[in-house]
Amino acid sequence: MILLADGGSTKCDWILLDEKGEQVFKTRTQGLNPAVFKESVLEERLKANKDIKTYKDKIKSVHFYGAGCGTAGPTAILEKIMKAYFTSSEVMVKEDMVAAVFAATTEPGIVCILGTGSNSCYYDGDNIHMEVESLGYILMDEASGNYFGKRLIRDYYYKRMPKSIADEFEKRYDLSPDAVKKNIYQEENPNTYLANFAEFIFTSEERNGYFYLLITEGIKKFVENRVMCFPEAQNVPIHFIGSIAHFSQDIIKDALLPYHLTLGNIVRRPIDGIIEYYRNKILSEA
């Protein structure tokens, strides 16, 4: 059996496939980003899942694709944790861009992630090419959940947010200066804390031009910095992965037009594409 995982900072989706490619279970843990969380937190979150615990000794291989696994240090930490827990399994840990490519396309294209964080790559049909290394939520991550979370909080405090939206915003969240500063500067994983605010954009009862302009600005910055950096951008489709992309499809289409870019696939949950990729692989090897 193969255990597949698509991990981010907020959550991690897991699928167990049997020898025929049939789903044994689908489950979820809290985020397992090794660049953000301490080793003890990663271990605790993995061991807390009962579905995984039940089958862990029957699993032959674990393929984990996750945020924070693009550099050697964090990847090694997660590999060590996985190998210690799945003692009967082979373990492979790769960055989430690989899973995004599996989910989006089998042909050359640019693949973009818009989730808690953001990232992009060029896929030439065989290999992934990263033009710009991601430096995380403080310096980069345009159009991500944490990017929009920061914008919402700043706009609320600078009184740029329309009053009706600000009233709803403060009813839903604790926006006291003490709470905000504590979560950002003292608590662990502030990127996840910030990203939680982005949900407000897509679930607010109040709908007006403020949200449209906010998302448009973020998407435009992402396209300028993380899509146009690729020389191939105007010759291949531009694919998007993640919830932010899913809920912003029309704005993404409009943002690509001035650059004469072609929109490809928009996939909300990469795990679905990963399943199909592995099922086809299992069937071809049978």
PASESE-850389 format. One record per residue (C-alpha): residue number from 1; residue in three letters; x, y, z. Coordinates in Angstrom, 1 decimal. Each point is the difference from the previous one (the first is absolute). Layout:
REM PASESE-850389
REC NUM ALA X Y Z
...
This chain:
REM PASESE-850389
REC 1 MET 0.0 0.0 0.0
REC 2 ILE 1.1 3.6 -0.8
REC 3 LEU -0.7 2.9 2.4
REC 4 LEU -0.2 3.3 -1.8
REC 5 ALA 0.1 3.4 1.7
REC 6 ASP -0.5 3.6 -1.2
REC 7 GLY 1.2 2.1 2.9
REC 8 GLY -0.2 3.8 0.7
REC 9 SER 0.4 2.2 3.0
REC 10 THR -3.7 -0.1 0.9
REC 11 LYS -1.0 -3.6 -0.9
REC 12 CYS 1.3 -3.2 -1.5
REC 13 ASP -2.2 -2.3 -2.1
REC 14 TRP 0.9 -3.8 0.0
REC 15 ILE -1.2 -2.8 -2.3
REC 16 LEU 0.8 -3.7 0.4
REC 17 LEU -0.2 -2.0 -3.2
REC 18 ASP 0.1 -3.8 -0.2
REC 19 GLU 1.9 -2.1 -2.5
REC 20 LYS -2.8 0.5 -2.6
REC 21 GLY -0.1 3.8 0.4
REC 22 GLU -3.2 -0.1 2.0
REC 23 GLN -0.5 2.5 2.9
REC 24 VAL 0.3 -1.6 3.4
REC 25 PHE -0.6 3.2 1.9
REC 26 LYS 0.2 3.8 -0.3
REC 27 THR 0.9 2.0 3.0
REC 28 ARG 1.5 3.3 1.2
REC 29 THR 2.5 1.3 2.6
REC 30 GLN 1.0 3.4 1.0
REC 31 GLY 2.7 1.7 -2.1
REC 32 LEU 3.5 -1.7 -0.2
REC 33 ASN 2.2 2.7 -1.4
REC 34 PRO 3.5 -0.9 1.3
REC 35 ALA 1.3 3.6 -0.7
REC 36 VAL -2.6 1.4 2.4
REC 37 PHE -0.7 -2.5 2.7
REC 38 LYS 2.3 -1.5 2.6
REC 39 GLU 0.9 -3.7 -0.2
REC 40 SER -2.1 -0.8 3.0
REC 41 VAL -3.1 1.6 -1.5
REC 42 LEU 0.4 -1.9 -3.2
REC 43 GLU 0.3 -3.3 1.8
REC 44 GLU -3.0 0.7 2.2
REC 45 ARG -2.2 0.9 -2.9
REC 46 LEU 1.0 -3.1 -2.0
REC 47 LYS -0.5 -2.4 2.9
REC 48 ALA -3.4 1.5 0.9
REC 49 ASN -1.8 -1.3 -3.1
REC 50 LYS -1.7 -3.3 0.7
REC 51 ASP -0.5 -1.1 -3.6
REC 52 ILE 3.7 0.3 -0.7
REC 53 LYS 0.9 -1.7 3.2
REC 54 THR -2.3 -3.0 -0.8
REC 55 TYR 1.7 -0.7 -3.3
REC 56 LYS 3.6 1.3 0.5
REC 57 ASP 1.6 -3.5 0.3
REC 58 LYS -1.7 -1.2 -3.2
REC 59 ILE 1.1 2.9 -2.2
REC 60 LYS 2.8 -0.8 -2.4
REC 61 SER 0.9 3.6 -1.1
REC 62 VAL -0.8 3.5 1.1
REC 63 HIS 0.1 2.8 -2.5
REC 64 PHE -0.2 3.4 1.6
REC 65 TYR -0.3 3.3 -2.0
REC 66 GLY 0.1 3.1 2.2
REC 67 ALA 0.5 3.6 0.6
REC 68 GLY 3.4 0.7 1.5
REC 69 CYS 1.6 -3.0 -1.6
REC 70 GLY 1.9 1.9 -2.7
REC 71 THR 3.3 0.2 1.9
REC 72 ALA 2.2 -2.7 1.5
REC 73 GLY -0.3 0.9 3.7
REC 74 PRO -3.7 -0.1 0.6
REC 75 THR -0.4 -2.9 -2.4
REC 76 ALA 2.5 -2.1 2.0
REC 77 ILE -1.9 0.7 3.2
REC 78 LEU -3.3 -1.2 -1.4
REC 79 GLU 1.6 -3.1 -1.6
REC 80 LYS 1.5 -0.9 3.4
REC 81 ILE -3.4 0.3 1.7
REC 82 MET -1.7 -2.0 -2.8
REC 83 LYS 2.6 -2.8 0.0
REC 84 ALA -0.2 -0.3 3.8
REC 85 TYR -3.8 -0.3 -0.1
REC 86 PHE -0.5 -2.1 -3.2
REC 87 THR 2.6 -2.7 0.9
REC 88 SER -1.2 -2.4 -2.7
REC 89 SER -0.1 2.5 -2.8
REC 90 GLU 2.2 1.8 -2.5
REC 91 VAL -0.4 3.7 0.4
REC 92 MET 0.3 2.8 -2.6
REC 93 VAL -0.4 3.7 0.8
REC 94 LYS -0.2 2.6 -2.7
REC 95 GLU -1.2 3.6 -0.2
REC 96 ASP -3.6 0.8 -0.7
REC 97 MET 0.8 1.4 -3.5
REC 98 VAL 0.5 -3.6 -1.2
REC 99 ALA -3.5 -0.9 1.2
REC 100 ALA -1.4 3.2 -1.6
REC 101 VAL 1.5 -1.0 -3.4
REC 102 PHE -1.5 -3.6 0.3
REC 103 ALA -3.4 1.6 0.8
REC 104 ALA 0.1 2.6 -2.8
REC 105 THR 1.6 -1.4 -3.2
REC 106 THR 2.0 -2.6 -1.8
REC 107 GLU 1.1 2.5 -2.7
REC 108 PRO 2.4 3.0 0.3
REC 109 GLY -1.4 2.9 1.9
REC 110 ILE 0.4 2.4 2.9
REC 111 VAL -1.6 -1.3 3.2
REC 112 CYS -0.9 2.4 2.8
REC 113 ILE -1.0 -0.7 3.6
REC 114 LEU -2.3 2.4 1.8
REC 115 GLY -0.8 -1.4 3.4
REC 116 THR 1.2 1.0 3.5
REC 117 GLY 3.2 0.9 -1.8
REC 118 SER 0.8 0.5 -3.7
REC 119 ASN 2.5 -1.3 -2.5
REC 120 SER 0.6 -0.7 -3.7
REC 121 CYS 2.1 -2.2 -2.3
REC 122 TYR 0.4 -0.8 -3.7
REC 123 TYR -0.6 -3.7 -0.9
REC 124 ASP 1.6 -0.9 -3.3
REC 125 GLY -1.8 -3.4 -0.3
REC 126 ASP 2.7 -1.8 1.9
REC 127 ASN 1.6 2.2 2.6
REC 128 ILE -0.9 2.9 2.3
REC 129 HIS 1.8 3.3 -0.3
REC 130 MET -0.1 2.7 2.8
REC 131 GLU 0.9 3.4 -1.3
REC 132 VAL -0.4 1.8 3.4
REC 133 GLU 0.6 -1.7 3.4
REC 134 SER -2.8 0.6 2.5
REC 135 LEU 1.0 1.9 3.1
REC 136 GLY -3.3 -0.5 1.8
REC 137 TYR -2.8 2.0 1.4
REC 138 ILE 1.9 3.1 1.2
REC 139 LEU 1.8 0.8 -3.2
REC 140 MET -2.0 -1.6 -2.7
REC 141 ASP -3.2 -2.1 -0.3
REC 142 GLU -2.0 2.4 -2.2
REC 143 ALA -3.7 -0.8 -0.3
REC 144 SER 0.2 -2.7 2.7
REC 145 GLY -2.2 -0.4 3.0
REC 146 ASN 2.5 1.6 2.3
REC 147 TYR 0.5 2.9 -2.5
REC 148 PHE -3.7 0.7 0.0
REC 149 GLY -0.2 -0.4 3.8
REC 150 LYS 2.7 2.6 0.5
REC 151 ARG -1.8 2.4 -2.4
REC 152 LEU -3.3 -0.4 1.8
REC 153 ILE 1.4 0.7 3.4
REC 154 ARG 2.0 3.0 -1.3
REC 155 ASP -3.1 1.4 -1.9
REC 156 TYR -2.1 -0.4 3.2
REC 157 TYR 2.5 1.9 2.1
REC 158 TYR 0.7 2.7 -2.6
REC 159 LYS -3.8 0.4 -0.4
REC 160 ARG 0.2 -0.8 -3.7
REC 161 MET -2.6 -2.7 0.3
REC 162 PRO -3.6 1.0 -0.7
REC 163 LYS -1.9 0.4 3.3
REC 164 SER -2.5 -2.7 -0.7
REC 165 ILE 2.7 -2.5 -0.7
REC 166 ALA 2.1 1.2 2.9
REC 167 ASP -3.0 -0.5 2.4
REC 168 GLU -0.4 -3.6 -1.3
REC 169 PHE 3.7 -0.6 0.2
REC 170 GLU 0.3 1.0 3.7
REC 171 LYS -3.0 -2.0 0.9
REC 172 ARG 1.6 -3.2 -1.4
REC 173 TYR 3.5 0.4 1.3
REC 174 ASP 1.9 1.2 3.1
REC 175 LEU 1.7 3.0 -1.5
REC 176 SER 1.3 1.6 3.2
REC 177 PRO 3.6 1.2 -0.3
REC 178 ASP 1.1 -2.4 2.8
REC 179 ALA -1.6 -3.0 -1.8
REC 180 VAL 1.4 0.8 -3.4
REC 181 LYS 3.6 0.8 1.2
REC 182 LYS 0.1 -3.1 2.3
REC 183 ASN -1.0 -2.3 -2.9
REC 184 ILE 2.4 1.6 -2.4
REC 185 TYR 3.0 0.6 2.2
REC 186 GLN -0.2 -2.5 2.8
REC 187 GLU -2.0 -3.1 -1.1
REC 188 GLU 1.2 -2.7 -2.4
REC 189 ASN -0.8 0.0 -3.7
REC 190 PRO -1.3 3.6 -0.5
REC 191 ASN -0.3 -0.7 -3.7
REC 192 THR -2.9 -2.4 0.7
REC 193 TYR -1.6 2.5 2.4
REC 194 LEU 0.1 2.7 -2.7
REC 195 ALA -1.3 -2.4 -2.7
REC 196 ASN -3.1 -0.7 2.1
REC 197 PHE -1.2 3.5 -0.5
REC 198 ALA -0.1 -0.5 -3.8
REC 199 GLU -3.1 -2.1 0.4
REC 200 PHE -1.8 3.2 0.8
REC 201 ILE 0.4 1.2 -3.5
REC 202 PHE -1.9 -2.9 -1.5
REC 203 THR -2.6 -0.6 2.7
REC 204 SER -1.0 3.6 0.9
REC 205 GLU -3.6 0.8 -0.3
REC 206 GLU 0.9 3.5 -1.2
REC 207 ARG 1.1 0.0 -3.6
REC 208 ASN 1.3 3.1 -1.8
REC 209 GLY 3.0 1.4 -2.0
REC 210 TYR 2.3 -0.1 3.0
REC 211 PHE 0.6 -3.7 -0.1
REC 212 TYR 0.3 0.0 -3.8
REC 213 LEU 2.7 2.7 0.1
REC 214 LEU 1.8 -1.8 2.8
REC 215 ILE 0.2 -3.3 -1.8
REC 216 THR 0.8 1.6 -3.3
REC 217 GLU 2.9 1.9 1.4
REC 218 GLY 1.4 -3.2 1.6
REC 219 ILE -0.4 -2.1 -3.2
REC 220 LYS 1.6 2.7 -2.1
REC 221 LYS 3.0 0.1 2.2
REC 222 PHE 0.3 -3.8 -0.1
REC 223 VAL -0.2 0.0 -3.8
REC 224 GLU 2.6 2.7 -0.3
REC 225 ASN 2.4 -1.6 2.5
REC 226 ARG -0.6 -3.7 -0.3
REC 227 VAL -1.3 -0.6 -3.5
REC 228 MET 1.7 2.6 -2.3
REC 229 CYS 3.4 -1.0 1.4
REC 230 PHE -0.2 -3.1 -2.2
REC 231 PRO 1.1 0.5 -3.6
REC 232 GLU -2.5 -2.7 -1.1
REC 233 ALA -3.0 1.8 1.6
REC 234 GLN -1.6 1.2 -3.3
REC 235 ASN 0.5 -3.4 -1.8
REC 236 VAL -1.6 -2.4 2.5
REC 237 PRO -3.2 -0.2 2.2
REC 238 ILE 0.1 1.5 3.5
REC 239 HIS -1.5 -2.5 2.5
REC 240 PHE -1.2 0.9 3.5
REC 241 ILE -0.3 -2.2 3.1
REC 242 GLY -1.7 0.7 3.3
REC 243 SER -3.1 1.4 1.7
REC 244 ILE 1.0 3.7 -0.6
REC 245 ALA 0.3 -0.8 -3.7
REC 246 HIS -3.3 -1.9 0.0
REC 247 PHE -2.0 2.9 1.4
REC 248 SER 1.8 2.6 -2.1
REC 249 GLN -0.4 -1.5 -3.5
REC 250 ASP -1.6 2.9 -1.8
REC 251 ILE 2.5 2.5 1.5
REC 252 ILE 2.9 -2.3 -1.1
REC 253 LYS -1.4 -0.1 -3.5
REC 254 ASP -0.1 3.8 -0.1
REC 255 ALA 3.5 0.4 1.5
REC 256 LEU 1.5 -2.2 -2.7
REC 257 LEU -1.5 1.9 -2.9
REC 258 PRO 2.3 3.1 -0.1
REC 259 TYR 3.0 -2.4 -0.2
REC 260 HIS -1.5 -2.1 -2.8
REC 261 LEU 0.2 -3.1 2.2
REC 262 THR -2.0 -3.1 -0.4
REC 263 LEU -1.9 -1.4 3.0
REC 264 GLY 0.3 -3.7 0.5
REC 265 ASN -1.6 -2.1 2.7
REC 266 ILE -1.1 1.2 3.4
REC 267 VAL 0.0 -2.8 2.6
REC 268 ARG -1.2 0.6 3.5
REC 269 ARG 1.4 -3.1 1.7
REC 270 PRO 3.3 -1.5 -1.3
REC 271 ILE -0.6 -3.3 1.8
REC 272 ASP -2.6 -0.9 -2.7
REC 273 GLY 2.5 0.4 -2.8
REC 274 ILE 2.6 -2.0 2.0
REC 275 ILE -2.4 -2.9 0.4
REC 276 GLU -0.7 -0.2 -3.7
REC 277 TYR 3.8 0.2 -0.8
REC 278 TYR 0.7 -2.9 2.3
REC 279 ARG -2.9 -2.1 -1.1
REC 280 ASN 1.2 0.3 -3.6
REC 281 LYS 3.5 -0.9 1.2
REC 282 ILE -1.2 -3.0 1.9
REC 283 LEU -2.1 -1.3 -2.9
REC 284 SER 2.9 0.5 -2.5
REC 285 GLU 2.3 -2.0 2.2
REC 286 ALA -2.5 -2.8 0.6
